[in-house]
Amino acid sequence: MPGTTLEDLVLLFEQVDGAVALTGAGISTESGIPDFRSPGGLYSHIDPMEYLSVTAMYDHPERFWRFFIDVFSPIVDFEPNAGHRALARLEQAGRLVGVITQNIDGLHTKAGSETVIEVHGHLRTVHCTSCEAVAPLTEAAQQVNAGGLPTCPECGGALRPDVVLFGDQLPEIDRALELAQSVELVLVVGSSLSVTPASYLALQSGRRAIINREPTLLDSVSDVVINAPAGETLTALVEALVG
Ligand code: NAD
């Protein structure tokens, strides 16, 4: 049976040589950004393959971009919460080698984490599918809001988001695997672990701890499982480990 208390988690940190955090949408809900798989979340009323896949982007570009900008562009205005800040402090104190995140919100970097691997991409930029030129997402949003499709300022080619879509390769997966394999502990925060690469990344180290509001698929193969909000649990962890 996994341990379930903060003391169990602190003890685990004391036993291991190096740890990395693996975060999902759940770490950012306390910043006001909803996750997608909880009841009432986005995935309970849309089929993500229909709106957020490479096929959707090429076959129905107007619908794809309207949806993308409406759902994702407001996310860039949110601020980090206590959970993001606690992970940044753990890294600064040498207790974490960094954060691997499924999130696209950029909040770990905003909170001060330095090594951040964004396996699902980010919302800072878009790039041209013809010449690879990079432009800010805000530029694409302006074009969509003016009723057009986002086109490259350099060559006029079609732009695409720097978010990983269903059907895309994962450009950062090798770096993420390397980082997860370099430590003894993966600390999962706010992820249902119901899809790869999250579940796969979580299995790369010998020891695992999970902080999530509800049970996950890897609870039975973890050393510690704490079913509680991420912000307060990580704040208590950083106080116990760093002071
Ligand atoms: P997910 O499957 O990893 O689910 C999130 C998990 O977090 C759930 O199990 C939920 O119980 C838990 N959770 C929610 N709030 C929590 C809290 N305060 N403390 C602890 N646990 C909490 O993620 P998803 O919602 O299915 O998202 C799918 C993908 O969509 C993500 O991998 C990501 O790429 C993208 N997404 C990103 C953001 C973001 O960038 N903030 C938000 C939503 C979705």
Residues whose N, C-alpha, C, O or C-beta is under 5 A from the ligand:
A	BS01	NAD	G24 A25 G26 S28 T29 E30 I33 P34 D35 F36 R37 Q102 N103 I104 D105 H120 G190 S191 S192 L193 I211 N212 R213 E214 A228 P229 A230
